[in-house]
Amino acid sequence: MNGEKPLEGIKVLITRGREGAGDFGSLIEGYGGLPVVIPLLEFKPYDDPRKDSYLSSIHNYEWIVFTSKNGADFFIDRLKENDIPLSSLSAKFAAVGTKTERYCEKRELPVSFVPDDFTGDDFARQFLSEKEPAGKVLVPKGNLARDVIAKELNGAGVHCDEWIVYETILPEESIEKLKNVIEERNVDILTFTSSSTVHHFMKVIDTYSLQSAVLNLPAACIGPLTRKTAEKYGLHVKICPNTYTVDEMVSEMIQYAAASDQL
């Protein structure tokens, strides 16, 4: 194994959305790998039927919680469309994950709370114990995001609303690309950065009956929730970092490649 290029010649399927796929691909290339970029996620605004209600009461929330960069991005867009300046909000902001935190800060949303671990379950537990919210909480989110934060907070007696500000779809142009790559056996490692990428991947696999071509491929998942989804489909997850970031996932991929004689 080449020390400077530990992923030399290894073809890595990158399934995350377009925006993050480029940086991920560059990271793989930096270690000598061959990124196979097929975005299986696309994000578009969602017109939540309760939107007007949330907008009219936006100044009544004590906390606004962002579970992803997209949640923050589309939330800001909705406010701009309705001429509501961010500076007028009295709420405090919380973020799940350091990347979401950095994006919020970049967009002038000062973050007052980030959990130690980056899952909704961990967020709810730590948020309740440390911040003891007394007012209403709003979670702007995608249509496929889990509802664990709202469930935990409402169950603890804290009023929590979920505002769906964007939806996640499978890009049409990626379906044929993925089919061809899998049929031609042009992938050595699968990577998944969310449960949505797994669902969309398996939708294509099932549509074209390609299960035999992927079930023995090693898969890398960014965290335990994505891993659980992948394993439910029968995928072989060999890489899953304790810190839920792409950088850590690639670090573990390098370790796996060094120890494996099948790549």
TIDO-623623 format. One line per 5 residues: their letters; for each residue x, z, y of N, C-alpha, C. Coordinates in Angstrom, 3 decimals. Example, Ala and Ser with C-alpha at 12.3 -4.5 7.8 and 13.67 -1.06 7.14 Angstrom:
as> 13.190,7.800,-5.690,12.300,7.800,-4.500,13.200,7.800,-3.300; 12.850,7.080,-2.250,13.670,7.140,-1.060,12.900,7.870,0.030
This chain:
mngek> 0.852,0.000,-1.203,0.000,0.000,0.000,0.883,0.000,1.246; 0.613,-0.907,2.133,1.381,-1.028,3.372,1.055,0.140,4.290; 2.087,0.911,4.663,1.847,2.081,5.488,1.278,1.758,6.849; 1.747,0.666,7.442,1.264,0.292,8.770,-0.085,-0.406,8.716; -0.341,-1.097,7.604,-1.593,-1.835,7.438,-2.273,-1.390,6.133
plegi> -2.761,-0.148,6.102,-3.281,0.416,4.850,-4.556,-0.250,4.321; -5.205,-1.067,5.148,-6.401,-1.786,4.678,-6.109,-3.276,4.509; -4.845,-3.612,4.359,-4.408,-5.010,4.278,-5.257,-5.822,3.293; -5.913,-6.866,3.824,-6.661,-7.798,2.982,-8.003,-7.311,2.472; -8.388,-6.070,2.806,-9.653,-5.521,2.307,-10.795,-5.971,3.215
kvlit> -11.812,-6.563,2.612,-12.954,-7.083,3.372,-14.010,-5.985,3.522; -14.260,-5.602,4.770,-15.151,-4.480,5.072,-16.416,-4.994,5.765; -17.565,-4.777,5.140,-18.836,-5.195,5.743,-19.255,-4.198,6.818; -19.481,-4.703,8.024,-19.920,-3.873,9.151,-21.357,-4.240,9.472; -22.249,-3.259,9.341,-23.687,-3.529,9.451,-24.328,-2.951,10.703
rgreg> -23.574,-2.235,11.510,-24.173,-1.576,12.667,-24.561,-2.610,13.733; -25.289,-2.158,14.762,-25.743,-3.057,15.818,-24.599,-3.751,16.535; -24.901,-4.847,17.215,-23.880,-5.683,17.847,-22.947,-4.915,18.774; -23.508,-4.025,19.563,-22.713,-3.357,20.590,-21.579,-2.537,20.001; -21.862,-1.829,18.927,-20.820,-1.004,18.318,-19.996,-1.735,17.272
agdfg> -20.483,-2.900,16.821,-19.805,-3.615,15.738,-18.430,-4.126,16.161; -18.298,-4.540,17.429,-17.023,-5.078,17.895,-15.900,-4.062,17.827; -16.158,-2.847,18.330,-15.138,-1.795,18.303,-14.804,-1.400,16.865; -15.825,-1.340,16.022,-15.629,-0.995,14.611,-14.746,-2.056,13.955; -15.064,-3.334,14.222,-14.286,-4.422,13.649,-12.837,-4.404,14.102
slieg> -12.618,-4.091,15.373,-11.260,-4.020,15.904,-10.465,-2.903,15.229; -11.133,-1.801,14.940,-10.489,-0.677,14.266,-10.051,-1.092,12.863; -10.922,-1.787,12.147,-10.591,-2.262,10.800,-9.421,-3.246,10.865; -9.470,-4.169,11.806,-8.392,-5.155,11.957,-7.059,-4.482,12.267; -7.114,-3.424,13.072,-5.889,-2.709,13.437,-5.161,-2.144,12.240
ygglp> -5.895,-1.863,11.172,-5.289,-1.346,9.946,-5.092,-2.446,8.901; -5.236,-3.704,9.327,-4.979,-4.820,8.423,-6.186,-5.308,7.640; -7.338,-4.664,7.823,-8.531,-5.060,7.098,-9.176,-6.310,7.678; -10.131,-6.852,6.938,-10.853,-8.052,7.357,-12.318,-7.685,7.592; -12.699,-7.472,8.856,-14.089,-7.097,9.128,-15.050,-8.255,8.896
vvipl> -16.118,-7.973,8.169,-17.187,-8.948,7.955,-18.388,-8.405,8.738; -18.551,-8.904,9.953,-19.523,-8.332,10.874,-20.874,-9.038,10.754; -21.862,-8.308,10.244,-23.233,-8.810,10.152,-24.162,-7.706,10.649; -24.478,-7.700,11.937,-25.326,-6.630,12.491,-26.716,-6.629,11.831; -27.094,-5.482,11.305,-28.408,-5.364,10.675,-29.379,-4.564,11.538
lefkp> -28.961,-4.272,12.774,-29.814,-3.544,13.703,-29.893,-4.279,15.034; -31.086,-4.332,15.573,-31.284,-4.837,16.930,-32.299,-3.925,17.595; -32.086,-3.641,18.874,-32.941,-2.672,19.563,-33.702,-3.356,20.689; -34.976,-3.018,20.797,-35.793,-3.599,21.867,-36.740,-2.532,22.399; -37.170,-2.669,23.655,-38.077,-1.664,24.234,-39.365,-1.548,23.419
yddpr> -39.882,-0.325,23.362,-41.140,-0.076,22.654,-42.163,0.479,23.641; -43.348,-0.063,23.604,-44.403,0.371,24.522,-45.249,1.451,23.856; -44.778,2.672,23.973,-45.486,3.806,23.381,-46.843,3.974,24.068; -47.935,4.055,23.304,-49.254,4.218,23.928,-49.385,5.499,24.760; -48.487,6.457,24.530,-48.523,7.716,25.298,-47.552,7.702,26.476
kdsyl> -46.974,6.535,26.744,-45.959,6.417,27.790,-46.435,6.961,29.139; -47.633,6.577,29.562,-48.115,6.998,30.882,-48.253,8.509,30.974; -48.640,9.116,29.872,-48.776,10.569,29.850,-47.411,11.240,30.021; -46.411,10.722,29.329,-45.067,11.294,29.441,-44.489,11.079,30.833; -44.719,9.909,31.390,-44.204,9.623,32.731,-44.844,10.511,33.791
ssihn> -46.142,10.730,33.660,-46.848,11.537,34.663,-46.453,13.011,34.600; -45.958,13.441,33.443,-45.567,14.852,33.310,-44.055,15.025,33.167; -43.288,13.979,33.524,-41.846,13.997,33.290,-41.141,15.132,34.036; -41.732,15.577,35.155,-41.102,16.653,35.923,-41.482,18.051,35.409; -42.265,18.083,34.344,-42.712,19.367,33.808,-41.909,19.830,32.587
yewiv> -40.913,19.042,32.187,-40.131,19.412,30.998,-38.934,20.272,31.383; -38.693,21.294,30.583,-37.526,22.152,30.805,-36.264,21.500,30.245; -36.433,20.817,29.097,-35.297,20.161,28.436,-35.691,18.740,28.024; -34.727,17.821,28.111,-34.865,16.485,27.561,-33.696,16.289,26.606; -34.008,15.941,25.358,-33.008,15.887,24.291,-32.776,14.438,23.852
ftskn> -31.515,14.015,23.866,-31.161,12.661,23.427,-30.414,12.728,22.098; -30.934,12.041,21.112,-30.308,12.040,19.789,-29.415,10.823,19.583; -29.415,9.897,20.547,-28.577,8.706,20.436,-28.359,8.100,21.811; -27.342,7.261,21.905,-27.072,6.506,23.130,-28.276,5.636,23.482; -28.885,5.017,22.472,-30.034,4.145,22.728,-31.206,4.917,23.315
gadff> -31.416,6.137,22.835,-32.503,6.950,23.368,-32.318,7.188,24.861; -31.080,7.489,25.250,-30.788,7.716,26.672,-30.932,6.422,27.466; -30.418,5.346,26.925,-30.422,4.060,27.615,-31.847,3.570,27.903; -32.681,3.561,26.879,-34.046,3.062,27.061,-34.901,4.039,27.876; -34.601,5.333,27.799,-35.289,6.322,28.623,-35.015,6.053,30.109
idrlk> -33.757,5.823,30.436,-33.392,5.534,31.825,-34.086,4.261,32.304; -34.139,3.267,31.437,-34.810,2.009,31.803,-36.286,2.235,32.119; -36.958,3.072,31.298,-38.381,3.335,31.546,-38.586,4.013,32.896; -37.693,4.956,33.220,-37.811,5.636,34.514,-37.595,4.659,35.672; -36.589,3.803,35.539,-36.322,2.829,36.597,-37.511,1.899,36.817
endip> -38.120,1.457,35.718,-39.276,0.562,35.816,-40.428,1.213,36.578; -40.452,2.538,36.541,-41.548,3.266,37.188,-41.099,3.995,38.455; -39.956,3.580,38.974,-39.432,4.106,40.252,-39.310,5.622,40.263; -38.834,6.159,39.137,-38.587,7.600,39.060,-37.072,7.824,39.032; -36.501,8.330,40.105,-35.045,8.542,40.132,-34.620,9.686,39.216
lssls> -33.490,9.505,38.553,-32.977,10.560,37.676,-32.752,11.850,38.445; -32.361,11.718,39.693,-32.062,12.895,40.509,-33.298,13.755,40.769; -34.491,13.187,40.541,-35.715,13.945,40.791,-36.095,14.845,39.614; -35.439,14.660,38.477,-35.783,15.436,37.293,-35.218,16.853,37.396; -36.038,17.814,37.039,-35.590,19.207,37.063,-35.123,19.672,35.687
akfaa> -35.330,18.851,34.666,-34.982,19.228,33.296,-33.474,19.319,33.095; -33.100,20.126,32.116,-31.724,20.133,31.636,-31.646,19.149,30.468; -30.436,18.636,30.208,-30.284,17.612,29.188,-29.422,18.118,28.039; -29.835,17.717,26.829,-29.074,18.050,25.627,-28.795,16.759,24.863; -27.691,16.748,24.120,-27.312,15.551,23.368,-26.853,15.944,21.974
vgtkt> -27.211,15.110,20.996,-26.741,15.306,19.630,-25.532,14.393,19.421; -24.339,14.987,19.420,-23.131,14.204,19.212,-22.347,13.965,20.492; -21.027,13.900,20.350,-20.164,13.749,21.513,-20.266,12.359,22.140; -20.507,11.330,21.327,-20.633,9.979,21.891,-21.899,9.874,22.733; -22.976,10.486,22.256,-24.209,10.505,23.047,-23.982,11.304,24.334
eryce> -23.254,12.411,24.204,-22.940,13.222,25.382,-22.156,12.413,26.413; -21.124,11.708,25.959,-20.299,10.921,26.882,-21.121,9.830,27.562; -22.009,9.203,26.804,-22.830,8.147,27.400,-23.772,8.739,28.448; -24.369,9.880,28.144,-25.267,10.532,29.104,-24.527,10.866,30.397; -23.342,11.423,30.267,-22.548,11.768,31.445,-22.219,10.513,32.255
krelp> -21.908,9.443,31.556,-21.600,8.172,32.220,-22.800,7.658,33.016; -24.019,7.916,32.505,-25.235,7.452,33.159,-25.819,8.514,34.098; -25.009,9.496,34.443,-25.389,10.543,35.405,-26.506,11.443,34.877; -26.415,11.752,33.589,-27.298,12.741,32.970,-26.402,13.896,32.514; -26.217,14.919,33.331,-25.306,16.018,32.976,-25.818,16.808,31.769
vsfvp> -25.020,16.854,30.723,-25.436,17.479,29.469,-25.088,18.964,29.463; -26.088,19.775,29.174,-25.903,21.234,29.167,-25.771,21.821,27.771; -26.062,21.008,26.745,-25.966,21.546,25.380,-25.675,20.430,24.389; -24.673,20.674,23.522,-24.346,19.790,22.395,-24.126,20.700,21.187; -24.784,20.445,20.067,-24.603,21.318,18.902,-23.221,21.140,18.279
ddftg> -22.800,22.117,17.505,-21.501,22.042,16.839,-21.483,20.957,15.771; -22.623,20.789,15.086,-22.751,19.761,14.062,-23.805,18.753,14.505; -23.593,17.484,14.117,-24.363,16.409,14.732,-25.558,15.927,13.901; -26.413,16.830,13.482,-27.662,16.425,12.842,-28.816,17.119,13.554; -30.014,16.555,13.395,-31.184,17.141,14.030,-31.449,18.552,13.560
ddfar> -31.212,18.802,12.264,-31.439,20.145,11.713,-30.528,21.162,12.390; -29.249,20.805,12.495,-28.285,21.709,13.126,-28.609,21.908,14.601; -29.025,20.814,15.246,-29.368,20.907,16.663,-30.480,21.926,16.874; -31.573,21.781,16.136,-32.736,22.642,16.340,-32.383,24.113,16.142; -31.630,24.382,15.091,-31.271,25.762,14.772,-30.429,26.391,15.889
qflse> -29.387,25.691,16.301,-28.483,26.234,17.315,-29.139,26.261,18.697; -29.921,25.236,18.997,-30.597,25.143,20.285,-31.559,26.315,20.473; -32.324,26.617,19.437,-33.289,27.718,19.518,-32.590,29.057,19.690; -31.498,29.244,18.970,-30.830,30.549,19.016,-30.030,30.755,20.295; -29.426,29.687,20.811,-28.553,29.838,21.973,-29.266,29.630,23.304
kepag> -30.201,28.687,23.357,-30.829,28.357,24.636,-32.204,29.000,24.823; -32.821,29.398,23.734,-34.121,30.073,23.786,-35.068,29.394,24.784; -35.400,28.131,24.565,-36.253,27.393,25.520,-37.626,28.041,25.674; -38.053,28.123,26.917,-39.365,28.726,27.197,-40.381,27.671,27.622; -39.890,26.537,28.117,-40.784,25.475,28.580,-40.876,24.328,27.599
kvlvp> -41.435,23.213,28.068,-41.641,22.041,27.226,-40.337,21.255,27.031; -40.252,20.611,25.865,-39.086,19.811,25.511,-39.547,18.382,25.213; -38.771,17.404,25.684,-39.072,15.992,25.423,-37.907,15.351,24.665; -38.241,14.580,23.618,-37.220,13.859,22.851,-37.509,12.359,22.920; -36.817,11.619,23.799,-36.941,10.154,23.795,-36.184,9.609,22.578
kgnla> -36.806,8.723,21.792,-36.202,8.341,20.516,-36.630,6.941,20.101; -36.074,6.487,18.991,-36.447,5.213,18.409,-37.565,5.387,17.394; -38.192,4.285,17.023,-39.332,4.360,16.106,-38.946,4.800,14.699; -37.680,4.645,14.330,-37.255,5.015,12.981,-36.523,6.352,12.925; -36.339,6.988,14.078,-35.606,8.263,14.117,-36.406,9.366,13.435
rdvia> -35.701,10.301,12.838,-36.356,11.427,12.184,-37.062,12.315,13.209; -38.046,13.073,12.719,-38.817,13.944,13.609,-38.468,15.412,13.415; -37.288,15.677,12.833,-36.934,17.043,12.458,-36.826,17.964,13.667; -36.307,17.473,14.790,-36.153,18.333,15.971,-37.516,18.786,16.470; -38.440,17.831,16.629,-39.784,18.183,17.106,-40.478,19.136,16.132
kelng> -40.338,18.893,14.850,-40.986,19.754,13.854,-40.453,21.181,13.924; -39.123,21.288,14.002,-38.503,22.616,14.041,-38.878,23.362,15.323; -38.839,22.663,16.451,-39.149,23.327,17.718,-40.621,23.709,17.792; -41.505,22.792,17.443,-42.939,23.112,17.451,-43.259,24.231,16.470; -42.562,24.211,15.319,-42.771,25.271,14.329,-42.333,26.633,14.832
agvhc> -41.377,26.617,15.776,-40.880,27.876,16.360,-41.672,28.275,17.604; -42.740,27.518,17.910,-43.580,27.849,19.048,-43.155,27.221,20.368; -42.185,26.277,20.294,-41.731,25.573,21.499,-42.420,24.207,21.538; -43.131,23.937,22.619,-43.826,22.654,22.735,-42.809,21.520,22.852; -42.853,20.566,21.905,-41.897,19.462,21.910,-42.629,18.138,21.713
dewiv> -42.451,17.220,22.647,-43.040,15.885,22.570,-41.980,14.869,22.172; -42.388,13.849,21.418,-41.510,12.743,21.060,-42.023,11.474,21.732; -41.167,10.868,22.537,-41.527,9.636,23.242,-40.719,8.493,22.624; -41.395,7.568,21.962,-40.711,6.429,21.350,-40.442,5.398,22.437; -39.173,5.249,22.796,-38.793,4.366,23.903,-38.178,3.044,23.428
yetil> -37.807,2.977,22.133,-37.282,1.708,21.614,-37.602,1.581,20.131; -37.550,0.354,19.642,-37.753,0.120,18.220,-36.556,-0.611,17.627; -36.324,-0.377,16.361,-35.195,-0.954,15.645,-35.698,-2.036,14.700; -35.125,-3.233,14.809,-35.554,-4.336,13.955,-34.355,-4.952,13.243; -34.629,-5.721,12.195,-33.603,-6.464,11.462,-33.476,-7.851,12.091
peesi> -32.316,-8.197,12.664,-32.155,-9.512,13.297,-32.352,-10.645,12.289; -33.188,-11.595,12.621,-33.494,-12.701,11.710,-32.238,-13.461,11.303; -31.338,-13.707,12.271,-30.165,-14.531,11.984,-29.177,-13.856,11.029; -29.315,-12.543,10.846,-28.395,-11.824,9.967,-28.816,-11.892,8.496; -30.065,-12.212,8.243,-30.567,-12.214,6.867,-29.831,-13.235,6.008
eklkn> -29.774,-14.484,6.460,-29.101,-15.541,5.707,-27.602,-15.279,5.608; -27.005,-14.752,6.688,-25.571,-14.461,6.681,-25.241,-13.428,5.606; -26.042,-12.362,5.548,-25.789,-11.322,4.560,-25.993,-11.857,3.148; -27.037,-12.600,2.948,-27.308,-13.205,1.633,-26.106,-14.014,1.160; -25.568,-14.864,2.023,-24.450,-15.730,1.637,-23.190,-14.926,1.328
vieer> -22.900,-13.932,2.170,-21.693,-13.122,1.974,-21.746,-12.372,0.648; -22.900,-11.815,0.332,-23.037,-11.065,-0.918,-23.003,-12.003,-2.126; -23.683,-13.128,-2.030,-23.679,-14.087,-3.141,-22.268,-14.596,-3.441; -21.470,-14.764,-2.390,-20.114,-15.294,-2.553,-19.083,-14.207,-2.841; -19.542,-12.973,-2.991,-18.668,-11.830,-3.303,-17.534,-11.696,-2.272
nvdil> -17.900,-11.819,-0.996,-16.903,-11.763,0.069,-16.821,-10.390,0.739; -17.124,-9.332,0.006,-17.061,-7.967,0.549,-16.431,-7.037,-0.482; -15.551,-6.157,0.002,-14.931,-5.157,-0.879,-15.502,-3.759,-0.649; -15.860,-3.444,0.599,-16.420,-2.134,0.939,-17.631,-2.337,1.843; -18.707,-1.613,1.562,-19.887,-1.604,2.416,-19.781,-0.436,3.385
tftss> -20.240,-0.609,4.615,-20.279,0.533,5.541,-21.666,0.648,6.163; -22.098,1.894,6.323,-23.411,2.168,6.900,-23.279,3.306,7.921; -23.789,3.070,9.122,-23.680,4.072,10.180,-25.019,4.736,10.490; -26.052,4.416,9.724,-27.362,5.056,9.883,-28.214,4.699,8.678; -29.271,5.466,8.459,-30.187,5.141,7.373,-30.853,3.786,7.603
stvhh> -31.062,3.436,8.878,-31.696,2.150,9.193,-30.856,0.983,8.691; -29.525,1.084,8.810,-28.678,-0.001,8.308,-28.815,-0.124,6.791; -28.962,1.003,6.106,-29.139,0.973,4.649,-30.467,0.309,4.289; -31.541,0.721,4.950,-32.860,0.156,4.659,-32.869,-1.358,4.878; -32.292,-1.807,5.977,-32.291,-3.239,6.275,-31.393,-4.003,5.296
fmkvi> -30.272,-3.414,4.928,-29.381,-4.021,3.936,-30.118,-4.219,2.616; -30.765,-3.158,2.148,-31.439,-3.229,0.849,-32.682,-4.126,0.898; -33.276,-4.274,2.065,-34.405,-5.200,2.192,-33.958,-6.615,1.861; -32.790,-7.000,2.375,-32.249,-8.327,2.085,-31.831,-8.427,0.620; -31.172,-7.398,0.126,-30.717,-7.391,-1.269,-31.901,-7.534,-2.223
dtysl> -32.960,-6.783,-1.964,-34.138,-6.832,-2.834,-34.873,-8.167,-2.718; -34.943,-8.711,-1.507,-35.638,-9.988,-1.298,-35.005,-11.103,-2.125; -33.683,-11.087,-2.223,-32.974,-12.160,-2.930,-32.423,-11.713,-4.288; -32.883,-10.562,-4.766,-32.493,-10.054,-6.096,-30.969,-10.046,-6.288; -30.287,-9.422,-5.343,-28.824,-9.384,-5.371,-28.280,-8.011,-5.780
qsavl> -29.108,-7.212,-6.426,-28.699,-5.845,-6.756,-27.417,-5.798,-7.581; -27.288,-6.689,-8.544,-26.110,-6.660,-9.422,-24.821,-6.940,-8.673; -24.923,-7.593,-7.512,-23.731,-7.945,-6.740,-23.241,-6.810,-5.847; -24.073,-5.780,-5.644,-23.684,-4.726,-4.693,-23.623,-3.325,-5.293; -24.288,-3.098,-6.393,-24.423,-1.714,-6.870,-23.106,-1.099,-7.316
nlpaa> -22.101,-1.915,-7.607,-20.802,-1.356,-7.987,-19.774,-1.401,-6.860; -20.193,-1.868,-5.681,-19.289,-1.874,-4.544,-19.201,-0.469,-3.938; -18.008,-0.024,-3.541,-17.908,1.275,-2.871,-18.557,1.216,-1.495; -19.280,2.268,-1.147,-19.945,2.334,0.151,-19.390,3.493,0.963; -19.284,3.272,2.272,-18.872,4.314,3.211,-20.059,4.632,4.110
cigpl> -20.400,5.906,4.211,-21.533,6.340,5.033,-21.050,7.344,6.073; -21.641,7.272,7.252,-21.125,8.072,8.369,-21.478,9.557,8.264; -22.465,9.906,7.463,-22.865,11.304,7.362,-23.782,11.529,6.179; -24.175,12.784,5.930,-24.945,13.127,4.730,-26.340,12.510,4.675; -26.982,12.305,5.815,-28.324,11.720,5.794,-28.263,10.252,5.389
trkta> -27.290,9.537,5.939,-27.106,8.134,5.561,-26.688,8.038,4.104; -25.830,8.947,3.676,-25.401,8.970,2.270,-26.597,9.166,1.339; -27.460,10.090,1.691,-28.634,10.364,0.860,-29.514,9.125,0.728; -29.696,8.414,1.834,-30.501,7.186,1.810,-29.858,6.141,0.907; -28.554,5.958,1.046,-27.837,4.961,0.242,-27.918,5.297,-1.244
ekygl> -27.745,6.558,-1.570,-27.758,6.957,-2.982,-29.149,6.831,-3.595; -30.191,6.974,-2.774,-31.548,6.773,-3.275,-31.750,5.340,-3.757; -31.038,4.410,-3.129,-31.120,3.004,-3.534,-30.179,2.692,-4.705; -29.398,3.662,-5.110,-28.476,3.445,-6.214,-27.104,2.956,-5.806; -26.800,2.962,-4.503,-25.483,2.537,-4.035,-24.442,3.615,-4.335
hvkic> -23.200,3.170,-4.549,-22.128,4.095,-4.906,-21.366,4.522,-3.653; -21.709,5.679,-3.125,-21.060,6.177,-1.906,-19.767,6.902,-2.288; -18.662,6.345,-1.851,-17.351,6.911,-2.149,-16.701,7.555,-0.932; -17.243,7.244,0.254,-16.630,7.694,1.500,-17.711,8.277,2.398; -17.533,9.537,2.808,-18.495,10.184,3.702,-17.780,11.335,4.413
pntyt> -17.372,11.136,5.662,-16.573,12.145,6.365,-17.382,13.387,6.742; -16.679,14.489,6.907,-17.325,15.724,7.351,-17.657,15.680,8.839; -16.862,14.919,9.598,-17.159,14.681,11.011,-17.799,13.309,11.109; -18.994,13.253,11.696,-19.820,12.046,11.592,-19.488,11.029,12.677; -18.284,10.438,12.573,-17.860,9.409,13.515,-17.270,8.235,12.744
vdemv> -17.247,7.061,13.384,-16.666,5.871,12.770,-15.169,6.072,12.541; -14.490,6.701,13.496,-13.051,6.936,13.347,-12.744,7.732,12.082; -13.519,8.777,11.850,-13.302,9.601,10.663,-13.670,8.848,9.394; -14.700,8.018,9.469,-15.100,7.225,8.305,-13.983,6.257,7.923; -13.356,5.644,8.911,-12.255,4.724,8.642,-11.045,5.481,8.085
semiq> -10.783,6.672,8.594,-9.674,7.487,8.069,-9.862,7.773,6.581; -11.102,8.108,6.206,-11.371,8.374,4.795,-11.349,7.090,3.977; -11.706,5.974,4.595,-11.635,4.679,3.928,-10.186,4.356,3.560; -9.284,4.670,4.480,-7.858,4.441,4.239,-7.382,5.295,3.066; -7.801,6.558,3.030,-7.426,7.441,1.924,-7.971,6.920,0.601
yaaas> -9.223,6.445,0.644,-9.840,5.910,-0.577,-9.082,4.671,-1.060; -8.744,3.783,-0.116,-8.032,2.556,-0.474,-6.674,2.879,-1.091; -6.000,3.901,-0.554,-4.680,4.277,-1.061,-4.756,4.813,-2.489; -5.868,5.469,-2.799,-6.005,6.101,-4.115,-6.666,5.188,-5.144; -7.230,4.072,-4.683,-7.991,3.206,-5.580,-7.151,2.037,-6.077
dql> -7.333,1.687,-7.327,-6.650,0.512,-7.866,-7.627,-0.648,-8.050; -8.823,-0.506,-7.438,-9.852,-1.531,-7.605,-10.062,-2.360,-6.334; -9.276,-2.100,-5.283,-9.423,-2.850,-4.036,-8.246,-3.817,-3.850
